C-alpha cells in the first residue's frame, strides 16, 4: 500500500474514532458510538490488509436500512425548517433536527464504506 492510501485510511480512521468519542456525550451513545467505531475499525482493517468485503457489504446494507428508517427527517428539515437548523439547538418543537443529523451522520458512514468497498475490491483484484 502506498503512502497516499495509508494517509487516506488514517484520515477515515481518525474521523470515525473522533465521531465515536464525541457520541459518548449523546443521550443514546451506544448505537452511535458503535456504528462510528465499526467504520473506524473497517478502515483500520483496510490499512493492515485484513479487510473482508462481505463485512463491508453487511455494514453498508445495515447503514442503508437504518438511513431508510430516518429518511423522513431530512424531508421535514427542508419542509418545516431551514438547513441552518442542523447547527441549531434541539427543541421539542423541532424533533426532526436530531434525526436529520443522525441521517446525515449515517450518510457519511455509508459514503465512506462505498469508498472502502471500491478500495478493497481493487486491492483484491490486484492480488
ChimeraX commands (.cxc) that place a marker at each C-alpha (Angstrom):
marker #1 position 0.00,0.00,0.00 radius 0.5
marker #1 position 1.44,3.35,-0.98 radius 0.5
marker #1 position 1.79,6.33,1.38 radius 0.5
marker #1 position -1.19,8.16,-0.12 radius 0.5
marker #1 position -3.54,5.23,0.52 radius 0.5
marker #1 position -2.19,4.83,4.04 radius 0.5
marker #1 position -2.85,8.50,4.73 radius 0.5
marker #1 position -6.35,8.15,3.29 radius 0.5
marker #1 position -7.05,5.22,5.63 radius 0.5
marker #1 position -5.66,7.09,8.64 radius 0.5
marker #1 position -7.87,10.11,7.92 radius 0.5
marker #1 position -11.01,7.93,7.91 radius 0.5
marker #1 position -9.87,6.00,10.99 radius 0.5
marker #1 position -9.31,9.20,12.95 radius 0.5
marker #1 position -12.52,10.87,11.74 radius 0.5
marker #1 position -14.69,7.95,12.78 radius 0.5
marker #1 position -12.80,7.35,16.04 radius 0.5
marker #1 position -13.37,11.04,16.84 radius 0.5
marker #1 position -17.06,10.76,15.96 radius 0.5
marker #1 position -17.33,7.70,18.19 radius 0.5
marker #1 position -15.79,9.52,21.14 radius 0.5
marker #1 position -17.98,12.59,20.62 radius 0.5
marker #1 position -21.10,10.39,20.67 radius 0.5
marker #1 position -20.38,9.39,24.26 radius 0.5
marker #1 position -21.97,12.71,25.25 radius 0.5
marker #1 position -25.19,11.87,23.36 radius 0.5
marker #1 position -28.41,10.84,25.14 radius 0.5
marker #1 position -28.22,7.46,23.33 radius 0.5
marker #1 position -24.45,6.95,22.96 radius 0.5
marker #1 position -24.19,3.19,22.49 radius 0.5
marker #1 position -25.63,2.68,18.98 radius 0.5
marker #1 position -23.96,5.79,17.58 radius 0.5
marker #1 position -20.57,5.18,19.16 radius 0.5
marker #1 position -20.69,1.60,17.91 radius 0.5
marker #1 position -21.54,2.49,14.31 radius 0.5
marker #1 position -18.74,5.05,14.11 radius 0.5
marker #1 position -16.33,2.67,15.82 radius 0.5
marker #1 position -17.30,-0.04,13.31 radius 0.5
marker #1 position -16.47,2.29,10.42 radius 0.5
marker #1 position -13.15,3.19,12.04 radius 0.5
marker #1 position -12.30,-0.49,12.52 radius 0.5
marker #1 position -13.22,-1.34,8.92 radius 0.5
marker #1 position -10.80,1.33,7.73 radius 0.5
marker #1 position -8.16,0.01,10.12 radius 0.5
marker #1 position -8.66,-3.45,8.62 radius 0.5
marker #1 position -8.07,-1.93,5.18 radius 0.5
marker #1 position -4.89,-0.27,6.43 radius 0.5
marker #1 position -3.43,-3.51,7.78 radius 0.5
marker #1 position -4.65,-5.58,4.82 radius 0.5
marker #1 position -7.19,-7.68,6.71 radius 0.5
marker #1 position -10.40,-6.35,5.14 radius 0.5
marker #1 position -13.28,-8.66,4.34 radius 0.5
marker #1 position -15.54,-7.45,1.56 radius 0.5
marker #1 position -18.57,-9.31,2.93 radius 0.5
marker #1 position -18.31,-7.39,6.23 radius 0.5
marker #1 position -18.20,-4.10,4.32 radius 0.5
marker #1 position -21.30,-5.22,2.37 radius 0.5
marker #1 position -23.14,-6.20,5.52 radius 0.5
marker #1 position -22.29,-2.91,7.23 radius 0.5
marker #1 position -23.32,-0.88,4.17 radius 0.5
marker #1 position -26.66,-2.68,3.90 radius 0.5
marker #1 position -27.28,-2.16,7.62 radius 0.5
marker #1 position -26.48,1.55,7.33 radius 0.5
marker #1 position -28.73,1.91,4.29 radius 0.5
marker #1 position -31.60,0.26,6.16 radius 0.5
marker #1 position -31.02,2.47,9.20 radius 0.5
marker #1 position -30.93,5.56,6.98 radius 0.5
marker #1 position -34.24,4.45,5.49 radius 0.5
marker #1 position -35.84,4.49,8.93 radius 0.5
marker #1 position -34.72,8.10,9.35 radius 0.5
marker #1 position -35.41,9.29,5.81 radius 0.5
marker #1 position -38.40,11.45,6.74 radius 0.5
marker #1 position -36.26,13.70,8.95 radius 0.5
marker #1 position -34.28,15.45,6.16 radius 0.5
marker #1 position -37.55,15.96,4.26 radius 0.5
marker #1 position -39.07,17.56,7.36 radius 0.5
marker #1 position -35.94,19.64,7.84 radius 0.5
marker #1 position -36.30,21.20,4.40 radius 0.5
marker #1 position -40.11,21.47,4.53 radius 0.5
marker #1 position -40.55,22.72,8.10 radius 0.5
marker #1 position -37.24,24.34,8.82 radius 0.5
marker #1 position -34.07,25.53,7.16 radius 0.5
marker #1 position -30.72,23.79,6.68 radius 0.5
marker #1 position -29.24,26.08,9.35 radius 0.5
marker #1 position -31.39,24.19,11.87 radius 0.5
marker #1 position -28.79,21.40,11.66 radius 0.5
marker #1 position -26.47,23.51,13.79 radius 0.5
marker #1 position -29.24,24.97,15.94 radius 0.5
marker #1 position -30.06,23.79,19.40 radius 0.5
marker #1 position -32.53,20.94,19.60 radius 0.5
marker #1 position -36.02,21.72,20.81 radius 0.5
marker #1 position -39.23,19.76,21.39 radius 0.5
marker #1 position -40.89,21.82,18.62 radius 0.5
marker #1 position -38.31,20.60,16.09 radius 0.5
marker #1 position -37.74,16.87,16.68 radius 0.5
marker #1 position -36.59,16.42,13.10 radius 0.5
marker #1 position -33.29,18.21,13.83 radius 0.5
marker #1 position -31.73,15.32,15.76 radius 0.5
marker #1 position -32.99,12.69,13.31 radius 0.5
marker #1 position -31.72,14.70,10.33 radius 0.5
marker #1 position -28.30,14.92,11.98 radius 0.5
marker #1 position -28.37,11.17,12.55 radius 0.5
marker #1 position -29.42,10.57,8.94 radius 0.5
marker #1 position -26.52,12.65,7.59 radius 0.5
marker #1 position -24.06,11.00,10.00 radius 0.5
marker #1 position -25.10,7.61,8.68 radius 0.5
marker #1 position -24.75,9.01,5.17 radius 0.5
marker #1 position -21.14,9.94,5.86 radius 0.5
marker #1 position -20.55,6.39,7.09 radius 0.5
marker #1 position -22.25,4.88,4.04 radius 0.5
marker #1 position -20.24,7.00,1.61 radius 0.5
marker #1 position -17.01,6.03,3.32 radius 0.5
marker #1 position -17.98,2.36,3.13 radius 0.5
marker #1 position -18.65,2.70,-0.60 radius 0.5
marker #1 position -15.16,4.17,-0.98 radius 0.5
marker #1 position -13.77,1.39,1.21 radius 0.5
marker #1 position -15.59,-1.28,-0.78 radius 0.5
marker #1 position -14.13,0.01,-4.03 radius 0.5
marker #1 position -10.66,0.19,-2.50 radius 0.5
marker #1 position -10.94,-3.35,-1.12 radius 0.5
marker #1 position -12.26,-4.61,-4.46 radius 0.5
marker #1 position -9.34,-3.06,-6.33 radius 0.5
marker #1 position -6.86,-4.45,-3.83 radius 0.5
marker #1 position -8.36,-7.92,-4.18 radius 0.5
marker #1 position -8.27,-7.77,-8.00 radius 0.5
marker #1 position -4.58,-6.77,-7.95 radius 0.5
marker #1 position -3.62,-9.82,-5.88 radius 0.5
marker link #1:1,2 radius 0.2
marker link #1:2,3 radius 0.2
marker link #1:3,4 radius 0.2
marker link #1:4,5 radius 0.2
marker link #1:5,6 radius 0.2
marker link #1:6,7 radius 0.2
marker link #1:7,8 radius 0.2
marker link #1:8,9 radius 0.2
marker link #1:9,10 radius 0.2
marker link #1:10,11 radius 0.2
marker link #1:11,12 radius 0.2
marker link #1:12,13 radius 0.2
marker link #1:13,14 radius 0.2
marker link #1:14,15 radius 0.2
marker link #1:15,16 radius 0.2
marker link #1:16,17 radius 0.2
marker link #1:17,18 radius 0.2
marker link #1:18,19 radius 0.2
marker link #1:19,20 radius 0.2
marker link #1:20,21 radius 0.2
marker link #1:21,22 radius 0.2
marker link #1:22,23 radius 0.2
marker link #1:23,24 radius 0.2
marker link #1:24,25 radius 0.2
marker link #1:25,26 radius 0.2
marker link #1:26,27 radius 0.2
marker link #1:27,28 radius 0.2
marker link #1:28,29 radius 0.2
marker link #1:29,30 radius 0.2
marker link #1:30,31 radius 0.2
marker link #1:31,32 radius 0.2
marker link #1:32,33 radius 0.2
marker link #1:33,34 radius 0.2
marker link #1:34,35 radius 0.2
marker link #1:35,36 radius 0.2
marker link #1:36,37 radius 0.2
marker link #1:37,38 radius 0.2
marker link #1:38,39 radius 0.2
marker link #1:39,40 radius 0.2
marker link #1:40,41 radius 0.2
marker link #1:41,42 radius 0.2
marker link #1:42,43 radius 0.2
marker link #1:43,44 radius 0.2
marker link #1:44,45 radius 0.2
marker link #1:45,46 radius 0.2
marker link #1:46,47 radius 0.2
marker link #1:47,48 radius 0.2
marker link #1:48,49 radius 0.2
marker link #1:49,50 radius 0.2
marker link #1:50,51 radius 0.2
marker link #1:51,52 radius 0.2
marker link #1:52,53 radius 0.2
marker link #1:53,54 radius 0.2
marker link #1:54,55 radius 0.2
marker link #1:55,56 radius 0.2
marker link #1:56,57 radius 0.2
marker link #1:57,58 radius 0.2
marker link #1:58,59 radius 0.2
marker link #1:59,60 radius 0.2
marker link #1:60,61 radius 0.2
marker link #1:61,62 radius 0.2
marker link #1:62,63 radius 0.2
marker link #1:63,64 radius 0.2
marker link #1:64,65 radius 0.2
marker link #1:65,66 radius 0.2
marker link #1:66,67 radius 0.2
marker link #1:67,68 radius 0.2
marker link #1:68,69 radius 0.2
marker link #1:69,70 radius 0.2
marker link #1:70,71 radius 0.2
marker link #1:71,72 radius 0.2
marker link #1:72,73 radius 0.2
marker link #1:73,74 radius 0.2
marker link #1:74,75 radius 0.2
marker link #1:75,76 radius 0.2
marker link #1:76,77 radius 0.2
marker link #1:77,78 radius 0.2
marker link #1:78,79 radius 0.2
marker link #1:79,80 radius 0.2
marker link #1:80,81 radius 0.2
marker link #1:81,82 radius 0.2
marker link #1:82,83 radius 0.2
marker link #1:83,84 radius 0.2
marker link #1:84,85 radius 0.2
marker link #1:85,86 radius 0.2
marker link #1:86,87 radius 0.2
marker link #1:87,88 radius 0.2
marker link #1:88,89 radius 0.2
marker link #1:89,90 radius 0.2
marker link #1:90,91 radius 0.2
marker link #1:91,92 radius 0.2
marker link #1:92,93 radius 0.2
marker link #1:93,94 radius 0.2
marker link #1:94,95 radius 0.2
marker link #1:95,96 radius 0.2
marker link #1:96,97 radius 0.2
marker link #1:97,98 radius 0.2
marker link #1:98,99 radius 0.2
marker link #1:99,100 radius 0.2
marker link #1:100,101 radius 0.2
marker link #1:101,102 radius 0.2
marker link #1:102,103 radius 0.2
marker link #1:103,104 radius 0.2
marker link #1:104,105 radius 0.2
marker link #1:105,106 radius 0.2
marker link #1:106,107 radius 0.2
marker link #1:107,108 radius 0.2
marker link #1:108,109 radius 0.2
marker link #1:109,110 radius 0.2
marker link #1:110,111 radius 0.2
marker link #1:111,112 radius 0.2
marker link #1:112,113 radius 0.2
marker link #1:113,114 radius 0.2
marker link #1:114,115 radius 0.2
marker link #1:115,116 radius 0.2
marker link #1:116,117 radius 0.2
marker link #1:117,118 radius 0.2
marker link #1:118,119 radius 0.2
marker link #1:119,120 radius 0.2
marker link #1:120,121 radius 0.2
marker link #1:121,122 radius 0.2
marker link #1:122,123 radius 0.2
marker link #1:123,124 radius 0.2
marker link #1:124,125 radius 0.2
marker link #1:125,126 radius 0.2
marker link #1:126,127 radius 0.2
view
